[in-house]
Amino acid sequence: MKRLIVLILILTSCKGTQIDSEPKSRKVDLFKEIDAKVYKIDSVKNYHVIYVSSDKLNYKVISKKGNSDNCNKVELDSMYSFKIKSLILPEPRINNSNFSKPVNYDDFQKCAHMDDFTEICTEVRVVDIFESPNMFGLCYSKIAN
């Protein structure tokens, strides 16, 4: 009798795995979305450098120069919702954990090397360099999620 009860408990406590009828997407979205204010626009060789500020941090958004007839041109002191991905290495981690090492970003420069050998680097109070599918030249387009 005890064996029967143990067997019933084992069988009812085992959880089966459910097979999804639809395969899950294997596509990984490396972009994150930020709301940022444009505070400066510059250029380096074939690239526009859009300086943005979000959550008290400053970033550079890089966009290859180009022309577009139908253009929503980025304007200074305006807010935009950018979908961004870093062009430089991630911040240092402690022993492969999720904890970042304390870093003073003003102590060193990080650079992104573009495809035509253009180098764009961080500077004092600019913590990262991003690319954004929202940008084509100085034209901004909203991307639906």
LUMDOKE-517750 format. One line per field, with one value per residue: residue in three letters; x negated, y negated, z negated of N, C-alpha, C, O in turn; residue number from 0. Coordinates in steps of 0.001 Angstrom, whole numbers. Atoms other than C-alpha are relative to their C-alpha. Layout:
BEGIN
res: ALA  ... .
n.xx: X  ... .
n.yy: Y  ... .
n.zz: Z  ... .
ca.xx: X  ... .
ca.yy: Y  ... .
ca.zz: Z  ... .
c.xx: X  ... .
c.yy: Y  ... .
c.zz: Z  ... .
o.xx: X  ... .
o.yy: Y  ... .
o.zz: Z  ... .
n: NUM  ... .
***
This chain:
BEGIN
res: MET  LYS  ARG  LEU  ILE  VAL  LEU  ILE  LEU  ILE  LEU  THR  SER  CYS  LYS  GLY  THR  GLN  ILE  ASP  SER  GLU  PRO  LYS  SER  ARG  LYS  VAL  ASP  LEU  PHE  LYS  GLU  ILE  ASP  ALA  LYS  VAL  TYR  LYS  ILE  ASP  SER  VAL  LYS  ASN  TYR  HIS  VAL  ILE  TYR  VAL  SER  SER  ASP  LYS  LEU  ASN  TYR  LYS  VAL  ILE  SER  LYS  LYS  GLY  ASN  SER  ASP  ASN  CYS  ASN  LYS  VAL  GLU  LEU  ASP  SER  MET  TYR  SER  PHE  LYS  ILE  LYS  SER  LEU  ILE  LEU  PRO  GLU  PRO  ARG  ILE  ASN  ASN  SER  ASN  PHE  SER  LYS  PRO  VAL  ASN  TYR  ASP  ASP  PHE  GLN  LYS  CYS  ALA  HIS  MET  ASP  ASP  PHE  THR  GLU  ILE  CYS  THR  GLU  VAL  ARG  VAL  VAL  ASP  ILE  PHE  GLU  SER  PRO  ASN  MET  PHE  GLY  LEU  CYS  TYR  SER  LYS  ILE  ALA  ASN .
n.xx: -820  907  627  -1006  -134  1241  -57  -985  596  1065  -607  -743  885  821  -626  365  296  -987  617  -686  -421  677  1415  374  926  1382  581  274  13  1082  -263  -873  -624  154  -484  1174  -23  1160  587  1073  147  1329  286  1366  132  -1267  -985  -559  72  -1111  198  -1295  22  -1123  189  1211  1194  156  420  111  -689  716  -819  738  -540  -820  -1084  -1325  -948  -1046  866  -337  1349  231  206  573  -911  -1237  -13  -266  60  998  292  1459  883  1356  1032  1247  -79  -768  809  635  -800  757  -46  -1106  -1285  -797  380  1022  1062  -143  795  -153  106  813  1412  546  -793  -367  -173  -667  686  -1005  433  939  1150  -278  -33  -811  287  -697  737  -436  -1457  -716  327  -93  -233  -1061  -602  -1448  -733  -868  707  627  533  -581  -1442  -521  -1267  -484  -66  -1069  502 .
n.yy: 1194  1154  136  549  1427  641  13  1012  1310  261  245  1269  1137  220  941  -261  1186  241  358  1123  -289  945  120  1311  727  -66  1307  738  1438  577  1420  441  1268  1077  1337  838  1367  334  1254  452  -774  211  -1014  -505  -600  -387  -304  1012  -358  653  -101  -70  -134  -778  -433  662  -513  509  -996  389  -871  141  -237  222  1118  -360  935  -568  1024  95  -74  624  345  87  1380  207  182  -752  -1361  -1067  -1359  -701  -1414  107  -1128  490  -327  -307  -1167  208  364  -1158  -773  -671  -1464  -449  160  1105  1221  775  572  1451  633  1429  117  1158  -359  -552  134  -1211  409  -865  51  -139  -821  694  337  1179  -314  928  -360  697  1143  317  0  -791  -1333  -1088  344  -885  107  -34  -145  1168  1087  -83  1353  758  -241  -890  -674  -792  -1425  -695  -1179 .
n.zz: 0  49  -1313  -897  326  -449  -1458  -395  288  -980  -1311  -16  240  -1186  -922  -1385  -790  -1044  -1262  -638  -1364  -877  354  513  -850  458  -245  1224  -235  781  159  1084  -349  974  -340  199  -516  -827  488  -887  -1234  -559  -1011  -119  -1330  -656  1030  885  1416  691  1444  670  1453  510  1384  521  -670  -1359  -972  -1403  -952  -1265  -1181  -1242  -758  -1144  -291  -171  -434  1010  1169  1275  441  1439  421  1328  1136  -210  550  -951  517  -799  202  -70  304  235  -986  703  873  1233  1162  647  952  1045  -78  -858  675  -516  693  -689  811  70  -1042  -204  -1454  -354  111  -1230  -1215  -728  -1389  -972  -1293  -1038  -1124  -895  830  811  1426  781  1388  1080  537  1357  228  -1017  498  -967  -1394  -474  -1318  131  -1264  -136  -662  -1313  -89  1109  -61  1042  -286  1132  -321  735  745 .
ca.xx: 0  -2846  -4481  -1261  -922  -4581  -4115  -999  -2808  -5765  -3559  -1415  -4375  -6237  -5521  -5484  -6875  -4462  -5489  -4655  -2677  -4429  -8220  -9765  -11646  -15394  -15981  -17593  -16930  -20155  -18600  -17103  -14874  -15629  -13952  -16693  -17168  -19498  -21925  -24598  -25103  -28540  -30185  -33315  -34276  -31279  -29282  -26954  -27449  -24253  -24885  -21929  -21135  -18951  -18551  -21410  -23827  -25196  -25707  -26756  -24457  -26303  -24592  -26173  -25781  -23096  -20314  -16611  -13845  -11186  -13027  -12112  -15365  -16716  -16617  -18578  -16826  -14180  -13198  -13251  -12680  -15838  -16261  -19973  -22770  -26262  -29169  -31811  -32606  -30342  -31489  -33815  -32202  -33351  -34149  -31562  -28765  -26025  -27737  -29724  -33084  -33024  -34208  -34797  -34084  -35899  -39172  -39495  -38268  -36390  -36316  -34158  -35883  -33593  -33789  -35782  -38513  -36857  -37385  -34763  -35533  -33806  -34862  -34398  -30783  -29895  -29633  -28845  -28571  -25466  -24008  -20294  -18017  -15933  -18583  -19511  -21838  -20226  -16757  -14791  -12093  -9985  -10219  -7167  -7740 .
ca.yy: 0  -2391  -1652  -2462  -5798  -6660  -5720  -7901  -10826  -10472  -10309  -13297  -15423  -14982  -17878  -17114  -19498  -21065  -21289  -24621  -24353  -27440  -27570  -30408  -33082  -32679  -36290  -38296  -42018  -43682  -47133  -48946  -52002  -55298  -58696  -61258  -64960  -66080  -68674  -68840  -67738  -67306  -65291  -63180  -62279  -60328  -60235  -62502  -62484  -63257  -63979  -62938  -63007  -60461  -59766  -62157  -60267  -61523  -59413  -59754  -58341  -57720  -57950  -57565  -60702  -60496  -62470  -61803  -63685  -62961  -63823  -64514  -66325  -65974  -69299  -70573  -70590  -68131  -64785  -61588  -57908  -56179  -52452  -52011  -49443  -50062  -50155  -49612  -46771  -46250  -47479  -45229  -42488  -40873  -37160  -36689  -37836  -40370  -42910  -45660  -46735  -50300  -52413  -56126  -56701  -60034  -58180  -56577  -56808  -54074  -54142  -52712  -51850  -52376  -50446  -53117  -53345  -56302  -56284  -57876  -58004  -58853  -61991  -63604  -63058  -60912  -57299  -55320  -55375  -53945  -53194  -53579  -52265  -55417  -57524  -57952  -60899  -63591  -62194  -60611  -58012  -56420  -52626  -50595  -47881 .
ca.zz: 0  -862  2475  4296  2481  3179  6843  7112  5456  7814  10897  9882  8830  12119  14396  18069  20626  23030  26655  28248  31442  32844  33027  31060  32932  32715  33672  30886  30766  29648  29740  26767  26864  25149  25102  25547  26155  28956  27594  30318  33938  35495  38263  38732  42308  43767  40516  38581  34821  32922  29242  27096  23393  21606  17888  17027  19314  22622  25732  29354  32032  35291  38662  42096  44191  46841  48468  48399  50181  47578  44376  40755  39930  36379  34544  31565  28161  29404  27860  29907  29218  30473  30911  30199  30124  28749  31204  28526  26183  23181  19807  17787  15704  12467  13003  15790  13482  14121  11872  13544  12263  10997  13902  14153  17842  17752  17084  20509  24074  25914  29686  32440  35712  38667  41948  43807  41117  39414  35662  33404  29679  26439  24644  21261  20107  23160  21982  25138  28920  30600  33986  34590  37330  36657  38364  42022  42383  40251  40963  38119  38649  35937  35866  34910  32313 .
c.xx: -866  -646  962  167  -1229  -1  968  -552  -1083  603  740  -904  -906  749  -504  -321  1011  -733  826  367  -673  -1460  -302  -1013  -1401  -711  -147  -80  -1041  207  860  528  -201  694  -1127  179  -1290  -555  -1147  -16  -1348  -189  -1478  -51  1376  1127  487  -116  1076  -192  1374  -199  1258  -331  -1333  -1301  -15  -583  -229  775  -615  934  -826  664  761  1104  1310  954  1072  -661  573  -1338  -73  -322  -567  1100  1359  -162  370  -67  -930  -39  -1506  -688  -1414  -956  -1327  217  823  -929  -556  917  -928  218  1212  1371  770  -356  -1133  -1076  246  -942  303  -243  -815  -1485  -594  989  319  326  740  -722  1022  -602  -993  -1206  156  89  791  -98  906  -871  534  1514  815  -379  36  280  978  253  1502  655  1006  -623  -513  -497  451  1518  409  1295  368  145  1078  -576  577 .
c.yy: -1261  -231  -618  -1496  -772  -108  -1061  -1405  -357  -345  -1338  -1198  -281  -911  292  -1301  -108  -443  -1106  377  -943  -99  -1426  -641  80  -1334  -747  -1479  -623  -1484  -252  -1372  -1008  -1253  -949  -1363  -262  -1343  -512  902  -368  1008  355  774  292  260  -1251  536  -810  245  -49  206  726  466  -484  572  -516  1077  -673  1025  -290  359  -319  -1127  498  -1030  751  -1124  -241  183  -733  -302  -145  -1449  -56  -250  674  1410  987  1340  789  1475  98  1325  -548  463  342  1159  -292  -318  1242  657  653  1500  537  -106  -1144  -1324  -683  -431  -1498  -652  -1486  -240  -1210  339  531  -162  1376  -441  1056  -194  314  730  -672  -534  -1322  445  -1084  445  -741  -1162  -274  -161  636  1450  1106  -547  1031  -177  116  181  -1139  -1076  401  -1402  -764  142  1029  637  868  1438  638  1232  1267 .
c.zz: 0  1359  1008  -236  472  1519  505  -237  1016  1357  57  -216  1188  963  1406  718  1117  1254  635  1424  1001  -412  -461  939  -598  208  -1326  354  -917  -257  -1235  383  -1121  527  -335  663  771  -484  872  1229  615  1130  -27  1313  606  -983  -709  -1416  -704  -1492  -667  -1495  -443  -1412  -574  548  1432  901  1349  817  1361  1150  1243  781  1213  174  155  370  -1062  -1358  -1197  -682  -1523  -351  -1408  -1031  198  -556  1102  -724  926  -366  237  -308  -100  1093  -664  -952  -1238  -1163  -680  -1026  -1030  132  762  -663  653  -667  742  -979  -85  1011  9  1484  438  -4  1299  1150  556  1416  816  1326  1079  1209  947  -768  -744  -1452  -715  -1449  -975  -444  -1392  -27  1131  -245  1044  1390  560  1488  -206  1361  220  889  1384  292  -1223  -22  -1048  483  -1200  451  -863  -670  545 .
o.xx: -578  -815  552  260  -1098  -371  661  -378  -1173  161  708  -545  -1485  1896  -1710  130  1399  -1596  2034  -412  -826  -1754  239  -1822  -1585  -1897  799  -819  -849  -615  1719  -39  -1  771  -1597  902  -2381  154  -1619  274  -1684  719  -2328  621  2120  2115  -278  74  989  -121  2149  -1227  2370  -1411  -2053  -2372  1033  -1449  217  618  -624  1664  -1436  1890  350  1401  1343  911  1390  -887  1004  -1840  792  -1118  -269  2152  2349  -1262  1245  -732  -545  13  -1988  -148  -1846  -862  -2285  1349  853  -2135  28  1697  -2107  1335  1899  2294  302  258  -2134  -810  740  -2146  1464  -1387  -1271  -2293  -1809  2192  -504  955  629  -983  1555  -1813  -1708  -1795  -833  738  493  168  1465  -2027  1405  2079  2033  -1534  -539  700  775  -82  1958  362  1584  80  -1073  303  273  2213  -199  2150  -472  650  1078  -1460  270 .
o.yy: -2226  -1369  -1415  -2268  -1859  -1148  -1776  -2288  -1502  -1288  -2016  -2315  -1364  -652  320  -2373  885  -1318  -969  1013  -604  -256  -2396  44  -91  -1461  -842  -1871  -682  -2123  559  -2042  -699  -1473  -982  -1515  11  -2349  -1631  2094  -1546  1784  -464  1795  -644  896  -2187  1728  -2035  1383  -982  712  369  1004  279  290  -700  1851  -1794  2230  -1430  1349  -1384  -1186  1456  -1798  1890  -2207  -1386  1312  -1881  508  -765  -2099  792  -803  259  1961  725  1477  1169  1836  -226  2196  -1332  1589  701  1571  -1427  -76  2321  -14  882  1981  1430  617  -1751  -2348  -56  -690  -2093  -397  -1894  -225  -1262  -444  466  -338  2289  -1479  2258  -1321  1421  940  23  -1536  -1915  1443  -2271  1604  -1794  -1280  447  -920  467  1828  2170  -1692  2236  -1201  682  -563  -1255  -1936  1480  -2305  -295  -661  2093  -35  1575  1707  494  1892  2350 .
o.zz: 709  1797  1852  719  1034  2064  1459  603  1458  2014  1083  156  1273  1327  1654  316  1734  1189  831  2134  2174  -1597  69  1566  -1804  -94  -2107  1257  -2131  -914  -1580  1246  -2296  1736  -1472  1648  270  -505  669  1134  736  1428  -374  1461  898  -618  -942  -1655  -789  -1955  -455  -1945  -55  -1654  -1219  12  2050  492  1592  624  1824  1096  1335  877  1868  -741  622  -214  -1382  -1795  -1084  -1462  -2142  325  -2249  -711  -403  -590  1926  -1751  2032  -1541  1322  -991  744  1580  21  -1207  -1713  -1107  -583  -1701  -758  -59  265  -289  1616  -369  1087  -2153  873  1005  -18  1938  1580  494  1483  953  483  1622  574  1745  1145  1270  1668  -362  -1176  -1766  -584  -1767  -668  -38  -1879  761  1174  -48  816  1551  411  2084  -1200  2297  1301  1420  1575  535  -2347  -645  -1167  1060  -1756  1541  -2085  -125  46 .
n: 0  1  2  3  4  5  6  7  8  9  10  11  12  13  14  15  16  17  18  19  20  21  22  23  24  25  26  27  28  29  30  31  32  33  34  35  36  37  38  39  40  41  42  43  44  45  46  47  48  49  50  51  52  53  54  55  56  57  58  59  60  61  62  63  64  65  66  67  68  69  70  71  72  73  74  75  76  77  78  79  80  81  82  83  84  85  86  87  88  89  90  91  92  93  94  95  96  97  98  99  100  101  102  103  104  105  106  107  108  109  110  111  112  113  114  115  116  117  118  119  120  121  122  123  124  125  126  127  128  129  130  131  132  133  134  135  136  137  138  139  140  141  142  143  144 .
***
